[in-house]
Amino acid sequence: MKRIISAICIIAAVAATYFCSNTSSGKQPIPITGNMLSVIIENGQPAHLIHYHGMDVSFNPDAHIPNWVAWELNSSRVNGSEPRNDNFEADTKVGGCPTPGDYKFSGYDRGHMAPAADMKWNKKAMSESFYLTNVAPQTHALNNGAWKRLEEKCRQWAMMDSVLYIVCGPVLTDELTERIGATGVAVPQRFFKVIVAPYADPPRGIGFIMPNGAVKGGMQQAACSIDEVEAITGLDFFAALPDTIENAVERQCNFNQWSNRRR
């Protein structure tokens, strides 16, 4: 009996070690159940789910832009060497996908949702990031301003943590009053981004809502909680996290906690 109890204790200790820490700090991961890139659409938006090599895309064939795009980012992906290819193209397998001509002379940038610089780790991932299923019309002020700086900041954060999970897209609960191109690509009024670092100690989360234009005060002023983004968009993020951790990270809005960190 003593041997049996001893064996059970050893197994329990191993299991506890496995489920509690983080590989970057010597601890094992928390017990995530399901797909961290999965997003629940609660407002009935049309959705065509596509699993690309480096990202998941929920594409809206009526608006001709994504509902959301989700991907994983870590230090090895940030440090990839695959060059940017700049070959924007339609994904002909996806109904309602725009063509490059829809953006020509529109006055809007082809705004990446999952940025090409996050896909440097793999040639196929880089190529697929230029599918127009991963793109929405953005003003140059946003695309080359606060949106770009937030993308750069995410790569810095990924260097500090074992992994980030990121979801972004247009706010499709807003009225879509403008369309471009022969396809009729919807121009969003706002965009969102949500980020979690579930293996940080303690786990962290943050959200952002940005207008499709210059962002007054920059990305820090656009910061909000993930709960706020969910309320605005009708989307439910990161349900694969244990409820206690999901509730904790989704109520946070502490930009300085993210930016004032060191390795």
C-alpha positions in Angstrom: 0.0 0.0 0.0 2.8 2.4 0.9 4.4 1.8 -2.5 1.0 2.5 -4.3 0.6 5.7 -2.3 4.1 6.8 -3.1 3.6 6.1 -6.8 0.4 8.1 -6.8 2.2 11.0 -5.1 5.0 11.0 -7.7 2.4 11.0 -10.6 0.5 13.8 -9.0 3.7 15.8 -8.5 4.6 15.3 -12.2 1.2 16.3 -13.3 1.2 19.4 -11.1 4.5 20.4 -12.6 3.3 19.9 -16.1 0.1 22.0 -15.8 1.5 25.0 -13.8 4.5 26.3 -15.6 5.9 28.4 -18.4 8.7 27.3 -20.6 10.3 30.7 -20.8 10.6 31.0 -17.0 11.1 27.3 -16.1 7.4 26.8 -15.3 4.9 24.7 -17.3 1.9 26.1 -19.2 -1.4 26.7 -17.6 -4.0 24.1 -18.7 -5.5 25.5 -21.9 -8.4 23.6 -23.3 -9.2 24.1 -26.9 -7.9 26.5 -29.6 -6.6 29.8 -28.4 -7.2 31.2 -31.9 -10.9 30.4 -31.8 -13.4 33.3 -31.7 -17.1 33.1 -31.1 -19.3 35.4 -33.2 -22.3 36.3 -31.1 -24.0 38.8 -33.5 -24.7 36.5 -36.5 -22.2 38.0 -38.9 -21.6 35.9 -42.1 -18.4 34.0 -41.6 -16.2 31.8 -43.7 -13.5 30.3 -41.5 -10.1 29.7 -43.1 -7.1 28.0 -41.5 -4.0 29.4 -43.2 -0.5 28.3 -42.3 0.2 31.2 -40.0 -3.2 32.6 -39.1 -6.9 31.8 -38.8 -9.3 34.1 -40.7 -13.0 34.5 -40.3 -14.0 36.2 -43.6 -17.2 38.1 -44.2 -18.3 37.5 -47.8 -21.0 40.3 -47.6 -18.6 43.0 -46.3 -15.6 41.5 -48.3 -13.3 42.0 -45.3 -12.5 39.7 -42.4 -14.6 39.5 -39.3 -11.4 38.7 -37.4 -7.9 37.4 -37.9 -6.1 35.4 -35.2 -2.5 34.3 -34.8 0.2 33.2 -32.4 3.4 35.2 -32.0 6.6 34.3 -30.2 10.3 35.3 -30.2 11.3 32.7 -32.8 8.6 34.0 -35.2 9.6 37.6 -34.7 13.2 36.7 -35.5 12.4 34.9 -38.8 14.3 35.7 -42.0 11.7 35.3 -44.7 11.6 38.5 -46.8 8.4 40.5 -47.3 6.9 39.7 -50.8 4.3 42.5 -51.2 2.2 40.4 -53.6 -1.3 41.3 -52.6 -3.8 38.9 -54.3 -7.3 37.4 -54.0 -7.7 34.0 -52.4 -9.7 32.5 -55.3 -11.0 29.7 -53.0 -12.9 32.1 -50.9 -16.2 33.5 -52.2 -16.5 37.3 -51.9 -12.8 37.9 -51.7 -11.8 41.3 -53.2 -9.2 41.7 -56.0 -6.2 44.1 -55.9 -8.2 46.3 -58.3 -10.8 47.1 -55.7 -8.2 49.0 -53.7 -6.7 50.8 -56.7 -7.3 54.6 -56.6 -9.6 54.1 -53.6 -7.7 56.4 -51.3 -7.3 53.6 -48.8 -4.3 51.5 -47.9 -4.5 47.7 -48.0 -4.4 47.3 -44.3 -3.0 44.0 -43.0 -4.8 42.5 -40.1 -2.1 39.9 -39.3 1.1 41.9 -40.3 3.5 40.4 -42.8 6.4 41.1 -40.3 4.8 38.6 -37.9 5.0 35.9 -40.7 8.8 36.1 -41.3 9.2 32.6 -39.9 7.8 30.8 -42.9 7.5 31.4 -46.7 3.9 30.1 -46.9 2.8 32.1 -43.9 4.4 35.2 -45.5 2.7 34.6 -48.8 -0.7 33.9 -47.4 -0.6 37.1 -45.2 -0.9 39.0 -48.5 -4.3 37.4 -49.4 -6.9 40.0 -49.4 -8.9 37.9 -46.9 -6.4 39.3 -44.4 -6.9 42.9 -45.5 -9.3 45.8 -44.9 -9.4 49.4 -46.1 -7.5 51.6 -43.8 -6.6 55.3 -44.0 -2.8 55.9 -44.4 -2.9 57.9 -41.2 -4.0 54.7 -39.3 -2.1 52.1 -41.3 1.2 54.0 -41.1 0.5 55.5 -37.7 -0.9 54.0 -34.4 -1.8 50.7 -36.0 1.7 50.1 -37.3 3.2 51.2 -34.0 1.0 48.7 -32.1 2.2 45.9 -34.5 5.8 46.9 -33.7 5.0 47.0 -29.9 3.4 43.5 -30.1 6.7 42.1 -31.6 8.6 43.7 -28.7 6.2 42.2 -26.2 6.6 38.7 -27.9 10.3 38.9 -27.3 9.6 39.2 -23.5 7.1 36.4 -23.2 6.9 32.8 -24.3 3.9 33.5 -26.6 1.2 36.0 -27.4 -2.2 35.3 -28.9 -3.5 38.2 -31.0 -6.9 38.8 -32.6 -7.8 41.9 -34.6 -10.2 43.1 -37.3 -12.7 45.7 -38.2 -15.6 46.7 -35.9 -18.5 45.4 -38.0 -21.2 46.3 -35.5 -20.7 49.9 -36.7 -22.7 51.1 -39.7 -20.9 50.5 -42.9 -21.6 53.6 -45.0 -18.8 53.4 -47.6 -17.8 50.8 -50.1 -14.9 50.7 -52.6 -14.1 48.9 -55.8 -16.3 46.8 -58.2 -16.6 44.2 -55.4 -18.0 46.7 -52.9 -15.5 46.3 -50.2 -16.8 47.8 -46.9 -14.8 50.6 -45.3 -14.8 50.1 -41.5 -15.1 53.1 -39.2 -13.1 51.4 -36.4 -10.7 48.5 -35.8 -9.9 46.4 -32.8 -7.0 44.3 -31.5 -6.9 42.1 -28.4 -3.7 40.5 -27.0 -3.1 37.9 -24.2 0.1 36.6 -22.7 -1.3 33.6 -20.9 2.0 32.2 -19.7 3.3 35.4 -18.2 3.5 35.6 -14.4 0.8 36.8 -13.8 -1.1 36.3 -17.1 -1.9 39.6 -18.9 -4.4 40.9 -21.4 -5.2 44.2 -23.2 -7.4 45.5 -25.9 -7.4 48.4 -28.3 -10.1 50.2 -30.3 -8.8 52.6 -33.0 -10.7 54.9 -35.4 -10.0 54.5 -39.1 -7.9 57.7 -39.2 -5.4 59.5 -37.0 -5.5 58.2 -33.4 -5.5 61.1 -31.1 -3.1 60.4 -28.2 -1.7 57.3 -30.0 -2.1 53.7 -29.2 -1.9 54.2 -25.4 -5.0 56.4 -25.5 -6.7 53.6 -27.6 -6.1 51.0 -25.0 -9.1 49.3 -23.2 -10.0 46.0 -21.7 -10.8 42.9 -23.7 -14.2 42.9 -22.1 -14.8 46.3 -23.6 -13.8 45.1 -27.1 -16.1 42.1 -26.7 -19.0 44.4 -25.8 -18.4 46.6 -28.8 -17.8 43.9 -31.4 -20.1 41.1 -30.3 -17.1 38.7 -30.4 -16.0 36.3 -27.6 -12.2 35.8 -27.3 -9.9 33.3 -25.6 -12.6 30.9 -24.3 -9.9 28.2 -24.2 -8.4 29.8 -21.1 -9.6 28.5 -17.7 -12.5 30.7 -16.6 -10.6 32.4 -13.7 -7.7 33.4 -15.9 -9.9 34.5 -18.8 -12.0 36.7 -16.5 -8.9 38.2 -14.9 -7.0 39.0 -18.2 -10.1 40.3 -20.0 -10.9 42.9 -17.4 -7.4 44.4 -17.4 -6.4 47.6 -19.1 -2.9 48.5 -18.0 -0.8 49.7 -20.9 2.1 50.5 -18.6 2.2 47.0 -17.2 3.0 45.8 -20.8 5.4 48.5 -21.8 7.4 49.1 -18.6 8.7 45.5 -18.5 12.1 44.0 -18.9 13.2 40.5 -19.7 
